[in-house]
Amino acid sequence: MSVTSGSDSRRIVVVGAGIVGLSIALRLQLEGYQITLIDQNDPMTGCSAGNAGYFSEANIFPPATPDLLRQLPKLLFSKDGPLVIKPAYLNRMIPWSMRAVNVLKPAPYAKVMSALSSLIIRSQDSINQLAGATGAAHLITRNGGLHVYRSEAAFKAKLQALPYWEKHGISVKILNGADARALEPALADNVIGGLYFPESGRCSDPKELGLHYFRYLLQNGAQFLQSAFLGVETDLNSILQVVLPGQRLSAAKVVMATGHSTDRLLQRHGFKSALVAERGYHLMMSEPGVSLSRPVVFGEAYFAATPMDKGLRFAGTAEFCRPDAPPNMQRSHMLQQLAKQYIPGLTAAPGQPWMGVRPSLPDGLPAIGKVASQPGLFYAFGHAHNGLTTSAITAQCVSSLIDGREPPIDIKPFDYNRFSHSAN
C-alpha cells in the first residue's frame, strides 16, 4: 500500500465530484488550497447532472407541507402521480416520515424556513462568483420563474404561502391567466393564474456547469483520483489518512460530499441515519416544438419545465425506493403527457429519459458541518431538490468552517447531529 506524502496544511481532499463537491473544491482552490478530488465515477454523472436547472427562490418549505399531506393519499395511489413510495422501502420511510411530520409543528417549521431561506437568498450570488471564475457565466440567467395553475382550488391553496415568502424577503407577484401567457405565450388557455418569482434564475446546462468547474480545477493544479473511498483514519502523528483501495493519502482536511453515501460513512463516526433515497426522473426533449423563456412549474402536477441549451427539460418527480432498484423510465415519459395539459403545442416526439438519486433529509435542510470525533473531517450532503441552487453557498459555509471563520449564515441548523435525539 503506497502512501502519498504532503500533509501540508493547505492540502484538502474533497470526496465527491457532483455539483456540491465540485463547488466546495473550487471555492477552496480559489482561496489558495491544494485540492485532491476523489470520486469512483466520472464528474457530474450522478444526481446533479439531471437537475431541473431552476434556481427557485420559492423552495423554502420542508418536504411535508400541509398542502402535500392533504393530497398524500391520492398521490400515493396514483401510478402517474408526482410521488411514489415503493412498499419494500417503507421500513426506511416510516421513521423519515415521522420526522418530516414533526417539522410541521409551528416552532420547527419556522426554524426550517428561516434556515433554508438564509441559504437560498444568497445562493445565486454565490453561483455567479464560481461561474464567473470558471468561464461559465453564459450558463446562468436570472429572469425569473413562473408557477402556473389550471385549478382555482390549487391556486388559492398556494397563495397561502405568500406571507412566508414575504417574511423571508422573497419577491413574488400574483398573475392572472392572461398575465402568465404574456410571459410565456406557449401556455394553455385554461391556465387561470400563476405566481412569478422575478429574482429566481436558471442554469441552461447543469452538467456543463459542473464540468467547467472540474476543468478549471485541473487546469489550476487540482488532482482527480477516480477511486472508491473507504474512509478516514488518523496515523500515529495525528495526520489524517484518506483510505482508498491500495492507497492512502495524507491530508490536512477532508470534506465528504458524496450525496446519498455520505450518510453511511458518517454512521461510522456515531451519527444516526436520517437519509432516504428520493429518486428523480427527467425527460429531455431536444425539439419540443415550443419555447419557454424561463422555468415554468406546473402547480397541480408538481414538476417543472426548464429551457436548456439542448432543448426543454421536464423534471421534478419523486420516487422513494432503494437507490439501486431498477429505474422505471415510464416516470420520465409520463411527464410529456402531463406537460401537454399546460403546454398544448408540445411535440409528440419522444424525449430522452433519465433517473438520478437525490439524498433527502426529513426536514428539507441539507447537512453541513464537521465531525467532532474526527478533527479535520467535514461533510456537506442531503440537499434534495436544492442541490444545484445551494451548491455554491454551501461551499462558502464549508470553506468558512475549514478556515475557522464565521460562516456567511448560521449553520447550526444544518448539523447532522440534529437527528440524533429524534426518532430512529
MIDOMAR-72689 format. One record per atom (N, C-alpha, C): residue in three letters; y, z, x. Coordinates in steps of 0.05 Angstrom, whole numbers, plus 5000, padded with zeros to 4 digits. Layout:
! MIDOMAR-72689
alaYZX...
! end
This chain:
! MIDOMAR-72689
met497650005017met500050005000met502550005018ser504149805015ser506549785031ser508849955019val510650035036val512950195028val515450055036thr517149995017thr519749875024thr521750085031ser522850055055ser524750255064ser527450205051gly529350385056gly532050345046gly532750525023ser532550785028ser533350985007ser536351035008asp537750825014asp540650835015asp541750934988ser543951084989ser545051204965ser546150994946arg546350744955arg547350524937arg545150344927arg542650424932arg540450254924arg539350354897ile539450174877ile538550254850ile536450054840val534350154828val532349984816val532749994786val532949764774val533249744744val530649614735val529249744717val526749644706val527249534678gly526749274676gly527249134650gly529348924653ala528548674647ala530348444650ala530948314623gly531248484602gly532348394577gly535448424579ile536748384557ile539648384558ile540848664566val539448874558val540449144565val540049194595gly537649144605gly537149184634gly538949004651leu539248754643leu540948574659leu543848654658ser544748754636ser547548854634ser547949094652ile546049274652ile546249514669ile546249424698ala544349254706ala544149164734ala546749024742leu547848854725leu550348714731leu552648904734arg552949094715arg555149284717arg555049444743leu552649534750leu552349684775leu552849514799gln552049264799gln552549094822gln555549044825leu556949004803leu559848964804leu561249214814glu559949444812glu561149694822glu560249754850gly558749564863gly558149594891gly555349694898tyr553649714878tyr550849804884tyr549049564892gln547049634908gln544949444914gln542749464893ile542149234881ile540349234857ile537749104863thr535549244855thr532949114853thr532149124823leu531548894812leu530848864784leu527848814782ile526548954764ile523648934761ile522948874732asp521248684728asp520148624701asp517548464706gln515548534689gln512948384692gln513148104680asn515248054664asn515647794652asn518147664664asp518547404657asp520947274665asp523347404651pro525747394663pro528147504650pro528647374623met529647534604met530447434578met528247294563thr525747394564thr523647274548thr522647464527gly523847704525gly523047894505gly524747874480cys525248104468cys526648114442cys529447994443ser530848054465ser533647974466ser534047674467ala531947524474ala532147224475ala532547114447gly531447244427gly531547144400gly533547284382asn535447424394asn537447564380asn539047384361ala539947494339ala541547334319ala544147234331gly545047364353gly547547274365gly550047364351tyr549847554333tyr552047654317tyr552947924328phe555447934338phe556648194346phe557848314320ser556248454306ser557048554279ser558448824281glu560948834273glu562349094272glu561449254247ala560149114228ala559349254203ala557049434207asn555449394228asn552849524231asn553049804243ile554349994229ile554650264239ile553050464224phe551250374207phe549750564190phe546950614200pro545850854194pro543050904200pro541250704185pro538750664195pro537050464182pro536250534153ala535950784147ala535150864120ala537550924103thr539050714096thr541450754079thr540550804050pro542150944034pro541550984006pro540950723991asp542550513998asp542150253985asp539350143991leu538450174016leu535850074024leu533650234010leu533950504009leu531850663997leu531550603967arg533750533953arg533550463925arg531850213921gln531950033940gln530549783938gln527749783951leu527150013965leu524750013982leu522149933967pro521550043943pro519049973930pro518849663926lys521049543917lys521049253912lys520649103939leu522049203960leu521849063986leu519049073998leu517749303995leu515149344008leu513049173995phe513349123969phe511248963955phe511948673952ser514048593966ser514848303965ser513848173990lys512147963987lys511047834010lys513147684026asp515247584012asp517347444027asp519847604030gly519647864027gly521948044030gly522748084059pro525148204062pro526148244090pro524748474105leu523148634090leu521948874103leu519048884096val517348904117val514448934113val513449154131ile511749324119ile510349534135ile507349484132lys506049434155lys503149384154lys501749654150pro499749664132pro498349914126pro497150054151ala496249904170ala495050014194ala497050164212tyr499650124206tyr501750244222tyr503050484208leu501950564185leu503150784170leu503051044185asn501051084202asn500951344217asn503251374236arg504451144245arg506851154262arg509351164244met509251034221met511551004204met512251254189ile510251414182ile510751654165ile512551854180pro511951934205pro513852114218pro516551984223trp516551724230trp519051584234trp520751584209ser519451534186ser520951524161ser521951794153met520452004159met521452274153met523952334168arg524052264194arg526452294210arg528752124199ala528051884191ala530151694181ala531451804156val529751914138val530852034113val532552284118asn531752434138asn533252674145asn536152614153val536452374164val539152294173val540952244150leu539852214125leu541552164102leu543052404093lys542352644103lys543952884097lys546852844107pro548752944093pro551552884100pro552352924129ala551653154141ala552553204168ala551353014188pro548652984189pro547552794209pro548352504203tyr548652424178tyr549552154171tyr552252094183ala554052294180ala556752254191ala556752244222lys554952404234lys554852404264lys553752144274val551752034261val550551784269val552651554268met554051544245met556051334242met558251364263ser559151604269ser561151644289ser560251554316ala557751634323ala556651554350ala556251254352leu555151134331leu554550844333leu557150684333ser559050764317ser561550614316ser563050644342ser562750874356ser564050904382ser563050694402leu560450624400leu559450404417leu560450134407ile560250084381ile560649824371ile563549734373ile565449914369ile568249824370ile569149764399arg567649854418arg568249794447arg566449564458ser564649474442ser562449304452ser563449034462gln565148904446gln565848624453gln567648614478asp569448804481asp571048814505asp569248834530ser567149004528ser565349044550ser563748784556ile562848654534ile561348404538ile563148194551asn565648184542asn567547984553asn567848024584gln567848274593gln568048324622gln565648204637leu563248254627leu560848154641leu560647854638ala561247744615ala561047454611ala563147314628gly565547424629gly567647304646gly566947314676ala565747534685ala565047554713ala562847354721thr561147274703thr558847104709thr559146814700gly561546744692gly562046464683gly560746404656ala560446604639ala559146564614ala561046604590ala563646604595ala565546664574ala565446454552his564546214559his564445994538his562346054517leu560546244522leu558446304503leu559346514482ile561746624486ile562746844469ile565146744452thr564946794426thr567246744409thr567746984391arg570147004380arg570747224363arg572547134340asn571246994321asn572746904297asn571547014272gly570447254274gly569547404250gly566747354241gly565847524223gly563247504210gly563647524180leu562047384165leu562347374136leu559747454123his559847654104his557547744089his558047654060val556047504049val556447384023val554347484003tyr555147463977tyr553447573956tyr553347373932arg551047353919arg550747193895arg550547373870ser550047633875ser549647823853ser552048023852glu553148053828glu555348243825glu554448523831ala552048593824ala551048873829ala550748923859ala549648733874ala549348763903ala552048783916phe553848613907phe556548613919phe557948883914lys557848983890lys559149243884lys557849473899ala555249463902ala553849673918ala554849673947lys555149433958lys556049423986lys558949513989leu560549473969leu563349563970leu563649863973gln561550013967gln561550303971gln561750374000ala561150184018ala561350244047ala564150224058leu566050114042leu568750064052leu570050314064pro569950544051pro571250784063pro570150854091tyr567550814095tyr566350874120tyr567350684142trp567450434136trp568550244156trp571450304163glu572950354142glu575850414146glu576150664163lys574550864157lys574751124172lys574251084202his572450894209his571750854237his573250624249gly575450534237gly577150334250gly576150054249ile574349994230ile573249724228ile574649564206ser575849344213ser577349184195ser575549024177val576049024151val574448864132val576248774109lys575748534100lys577248414078lys575348334055ile576148394030ile574548324007ile575248043998leu573247873994leu573747593986leu572447533960asn573647363944asn572247253921asn570647003930gly569246883912gly567546663919gly569046423931ala571346363919ala572946143929ala573946203958asp574746453963asp575746523989asp573446494010ala571046574002ala568746554020ala568146264026arg568246094006arg567745804010arg570045674026ala572445784024ala574645674040ala574045724070leu572745944077leu571945994104leu569545834112glu567645814094glu565145674100glu564445484077pro565445234078pro565045044055pro562144984049ala560245044067ala557444984061ala556245174041leu557645394035leu556545594017leu556245493988ala554245593974ala553745503947ala555845603927asp556145463905asp558045533884asp557345803871asn554845883873asn554046133860asn554546383878val555746343901val556646573917val559146683903ile558946933894ile561147053877ile563147213894gly562447283918gly564347433934gly563247493962gly564847623978gly564047684005gly565747884019leu564947964042leu566448144060leu566848004086tyr569347994095tyr569947864120tyr570848064141phe569448064164phe570048244186phe571448084208pro574048084209pro575447894227pro575147954256glu574348194263glu574048264292glu571248234302ser569348154285ser566648104294ser566547844310gly564447804325gly564147564342gly561347474343arg560847284361arg558147184365arg557747084393cys555147054399cys554346924424cys552746674416ser553546444427ser552346194418ser549746124432asp548846294451asp546246264463asp545546524477pro544346724463pro543846984475pro542046974500lys540046794500lys538346784524lys539846674548glu541546474543glu543046364566glu545146564576leu546246734559leu548046944568leu546647124588gly544147214581gly542647384599gly541947244625leu541346984623leu540646834647leu543046784665his545446764654his547846764670his548047024686tyr547547244673tyr547647504687tyr545547504710phe543147414703phe540947414723phe541647244747arg542547004743arg543246824765arg545446944782tyr547447064769tyr549647194784tyr548547424801leu546847584790leu545647804805leu544247704830leu542547494828leu541147394851leu543047274871gln545047124862gln546946994880gln548647204896asn548747444885asn550347654898asn548647874910gly546147804917gly544547984933gly542448154919ala542248134893ala540148284880ala537448164885gln535348334884gln532548244887gln531248264859phe529448074854phe527848084829phe524948084836leu523548294826leu520648304830leu519248284804gln517648074801gln516148044776gln513548194779ser513548434767ser511348624771ser511148824749ala508748924744ala508549154726ala509849394739phe510749584722phe512049824731phe510250064723leu509350214743leu507350424738leu508650704735gly511050734744gly512450984741gly514051054766val515051304766val516751404788val515651664798glu515551694824glu514751944837glu516852024858thr516552264868thr518352364889thr516652414914asp517552314937asp515952354961asp516652634974leu515452684997leu515852945010leu518652995018asn520252785021asn523052815028asn524952805004ser523752834980ser525252844955ser526652574949ile525452354959ile526552094954ile524851964932leu526251834913leu524851704891leu523151474901gln520751454890gln518951234896gln518251094870val518950834869val518150674846val515450564851val513550624834val510750554838val510150294824leu509250094839leu508449834829leu505549784838pro504149604826pro501449544836pro501549454865gly500349614883gly500149534911gly502749574927gln504749704916gln507349714929gln508849954919arg510550074937arg512450284929arg515150204940leu517250264923leu519950204931leu521450474932ser522950514953ser524750744954ser527350674939ala528450874926ala530950824911ala532551084908ala535151054908ala536851284903ala536851364873lys536851154856lys536751204827lys535050984814val533851054792val532250864776val533150874747val533450634736val534150614707val531850464693met530750594672met528650464656met529950354631ala529750094628ala530849954605ala528849744596thr526449834590thr524249654584thr523649644554gly525649694537gly525249674509gly523049854499his521249744483his519149894470his517550064489ser516849964512ser515050104531ser516450344545thr519050364544thr520450594556thr519550854543asp519050844517asp518251084503asp515651204515arg513751034521arg511151124532arg511651244560leu513351114576leu513951214603leu515251484602leu517051534583leu518451784581leu516652014571gln514551954557gln512752164549gln511552304573arg511252174595arg510252294619arg512152514630his514652494621his516752684631his517452884609gly515652914589gly516053124570gly517553054544phe518252804541phe519652714517phe517652664495lys518452724470lys516852664447lys517352384437ser515352244429ser515651974420ser516951964392ala518951794389ala520151754362ala520551464356leu519551284373leu520051004371leu517850854355val518650654340val516750474328val517450184336ala515450014332ala515849724337ala516749594312glu519049484312glu520149334289glu520449044297arg518548884289arg518448604298arg520448444281gly521948274295gly523848104283gly523047814286tyr523647654266tyr523047364267tyr525647204264his525646974277his527846794272his526846504268leu528546344257leu527946054254leu530345904266met529745734285met531845584298met531745294288met533945204276met534044934265met535944764282ser534944574296ser536544414314ser538344224299glu537444124276glu539143944260glu539144044231pro540744254225pro540644384199pro541844224176gly543344024182gly544643864161gly547143984150val547844224158val550344354150val551544484175ser554044574174ser555244714196ser556644964186leu556545164203leu557945414198leu559745464221ser561945614217ser563845674238ser563545944250arg561846114237arg561546394245arg558946494233pro558046734242pro555646844230pro556146904200val554046844184val554146894155val551647064148val552147304137val549947474128val549547434098phe547047394090phe546347354062phe545647634051gly547447744035gly547248024027gly544648104014glu543847963993glu541348043979glu538848003995ala538847804013ala536447734028ala536347874055tyr538348014064tyr538348184088tyr537748014113phe538847784116phe538647644142phe541147474145ala541447364170ala543847224177ala543346944187ala545346774185ala545346514198ala547646514218thr546946434243thr548946424264thr549046154277pro551446024278pro551545774293pro551145814322met549345654333met548645664362met549245394375asp549245394402asp549645144416asp547544934410lys545145034402lys542944844397lys542244824368gly544044914350gly543444884322gly544245134307leu542745194285leu543245424268leu540845614269arg541345864274arg539246064276arg539346254253phe537046274239phe536646474217phe535046704228ala536046944225ala534747174237ala535347434222gly533447624223gly534147884211gly531948014196thr529447914195thr527348044180thr526248284197ala524848464183ala523648694197ala520748714189glu519048744208glu516148784204glu515149014221phe514449234209phe513549464224phe510549454227cys509649414251cys506749394257cys506349424287arg503849434295arg503249444324arg504649224339pro505849284362pro507349074376pro505548834385asp502948884389asp501248674399asp499648544376ala500248594351ala498848464329ala499648174328pro497847994319pro498547714317pro501047664300pro502847494308pro505247434292pro504547284267asn506147334246asn505947184221asn508346994219met508146754231met510446584232met511446484205gln509846534184gln510846464158gln513446624152arg513646864164arg516047024160arg518546884172ser518146714192ser520346554202ser520946324182his518946184174his519345944158his520446014130met519846254120met520946324093met523946344093leu525146394117leu528046424118leu529446174110gln528145944115gln529445684107gln529745664077gln527745734062gln527945714033gln529845924022leu529746164033leu531646364024leu534546284030ala534946164053ala537646084060ala538745864042lys536945694032lys537845474014lys539145573988gln538545823981gln539845943958gln542745983962tyr543546013988tyr546346063995tyr547645814007ile546045644020ile547045404033ile545345174023pro546045064000pro544244863987pro543944604003gly545844544021gly545644304037gly543844314061leu542544544065leu540744584087leu538444384086thr537844264109thr535744064110thr533044184105ala531144014096ala528444104092ala526744064117ala527843954138ala526343914163ala525544184174pro523044204185pro522144464195pro523644554220gly523944814222gly525244924246gly523145044265gln524145164287gln522445274307gln522245584304pro519845694298pro519645974293pro519446134319trp520146394316trp520046574339trp519646864329met518347024346met518047314340met518547484364gly519747714361gly520147904383gly520048184372val519548374390val519148654383val521648824389arg522948914368arg525249094371arg524249384375pro525449534393pro524849814395pro526749974376ser525750094355ser527350214335ser526950524333leu529150664333leu529150954330leu530151024302pro529251254291pro529651304263pro532551354254asp534251434273asp537051474265asp538851234271gly537651024282gly539250784288gly540850794314leu540851024327leu542251044353leu540350974376pro541350834396pro539750794420pro539351054435ala537551044455ala537051274472ala538351204499ile540251364508ile541651324533ile541951594546gly540951624570gly541251884583gly539751904610lys539352144619lys537952194644lys535652384639val533652374657val531352544655val531752794672ala532053024658ala532753274672ala530553354691ser528053304685ser525853384702ser525453204726gln526852984727gln526552794749gln529352694757pro530752844775pro533452764783pro533452474793gly535352314785gly535652044793gly534351844775leu533051934753leu531751754734leu533351754708phe533951504699phe535651464675phe534251274656tyr535151264631tyr533951094611tyr536050984592ala535350744581ala537050614561ala535250424545phe534750494520phe532850334504phe533250404474gly531750274457gly531750344429gly534250244413his535350014421his537749914409his537349774382ala534849724375ala534149594350ala535749344345his537249334323his538749094315his541349064331asn542049254347asn544649254361asn544349214391gly542049104400gly541549074429gly543548904443leu543948664434leu545948484446leu548748594443thr549348684419thr552048774414thr552849004432thr551149204436thr551849444451thr550849444479ser549849214489ser548649204516ser550649264538ala553049154536ala554949194558ala556249464558ile556749574534ile557949844533ile555850054541thr553249994534thr551050164545thr551050164575ala551449934587ala551549914616ala553850084628gln556150084614gln558350254624gln557550544623cys556150624601cys555350904599cys553350984621val551450804626val549450864647val550750874675ser552550694680ser553850694707ser555550944710ser556751044688ser558251294690ser556451534696leu554051534683leu552151754688leu551251744718ile550751504728ile549751484755ile551951574775asp554451504769asp556651574787asp557651864783gly556751994762gly557752254756gly560552254744arg561352024732arg563952004719arg563652074690glu565952114677glu566052154648glu565451894635pro563451874618pro562851614604pro565151534586pro565351284578pro567451184561pro567251304532ile564951404525ile564551534499ile562951784503asp562751954483asp561052184483asp558152094480ile556552124501ile553752024500ile551752244492lys552652484487lys550652684479lys549052604454pro550152474434pro548552394411pro546252204418phe546252074442phe544351874449phe542051984466asp542152244472asp540052374488asp537352354473tyr535252254487tyr532752214473tyr531452484465asn532252704478asn531252964470asn532153054443arg533852894430arg534752964403arg532352974383phe530152844390phe527852844373phe525753054379ser526253214400ser524153394410ser523753634391his525753694374his525453924356his525253844327ser524653584322ser524353484295ser521453414290ala521053274268ala518253214260ala516753064282asn514153134285asn512552994305asn511952714297
! end
